[in-house]
């Protein structure tokens, strides 16, 4: 067998469906977790930015990442408002409707 056929298979271009995550390496390079079009989530792979030919998807994803970083987490309310609770006053407060445990002292 000739090894050139395997090289062609490795060089085939696959279409990116979406970018799922980004990882910043120590050397400053970025790697992206890629969902490939027509493949399942189990086939997702980490790819260096240099291997990808989808600059528009990368820009879109990185803008979402920046928005998420800029968003401040909600702080707890300092004085939470008390909830008004309404109860139905259809029965007399002193009279029990159930005869169960009527002989027991409260």
N, C-alpha and C positions, 0 to 999 in steps of 0.2 A: 504494500500500500504506500501511496505517496502522501506525505504529511501536508501537502499544500491544500487539500480539501478541508482539513481541520482549521487551517488558518482562515479560510474564507468564511467558515461558520462562525468563528470567533469575531470576525470583523463585520458581521451583519449588523445593521442598525435596527434598533428596536425603538418604538415610539413610547414616549413618556406619557402616562395618563395623568399622574399628579405627583407632587413632591410632598412627602409626609413629614420629614424631620430634617434637621440640619445638625451637624457636629463640627465644632471648630477644633481643629488639631493644634498641637503645640507650635507647629511651625507656621501657623497663621492660615493654612489652607482650610477649605471647607469641604466636607463630604455631605452628600444628601442621600436620604433614604428615599428610594424611587419606587413608585408603583408603576409597573409596566402595563401598557395597554394590551388587553387580551389575556392577562395573566392574573393569578390569584394573589392574595395578600401573602401567602406563604412563599411566593417567588420574589418578594421585595428585596432589593439589594442596596447596599451602601456604595455609592459611586463618587469618586472625586469630581470636583467641578470641571476639571480639564476634559473628562470623558463625556461630558454632557453637551448637547447641542440644542439647548432649549432656554436661551437667555431670558425670554419673556416670562416663562414659568418661574425661573429663579428670581427675577425681579419682583414678581407678584408675591411669591412665597416670602421673600425677605422683607417686603413691606408689611406683610401680616405679622412677621416675627417682631419687627420694630414697633408696630402698634401694640403688640402684647407686652413688650418690655416697658413701653411708655405708660401703659394703663396702670393706675394706682389701685391697689387692692382696697376694697371698701372697708372703711373703718367702722367699728361698732358705734352705735348711737350712744352718746354719753348719758342721756336721759330718755330711756325708752318710754314710750307712752303706754299708759295702762289701757288694757282692752276692756271695753264696756261689755259686760255679760248680761244678757237678758234671759230671764227664766219665765216659764209659764206658771202663772199662779192660779191654776184651775182647781187645785184641791185645797182644802182647809189645812193649814199648817199643823194643827194639833191632832188631826184625825188620821189614822192609818187606814189605807185602803186594803192592805193585805192582811189576812188573818194568820199568816205564817209567823211563827215566833211571837205570837201575841201575849203568851203567858210569861215570856222572859222579861226580866227587868232591864231597863236601859241604864 
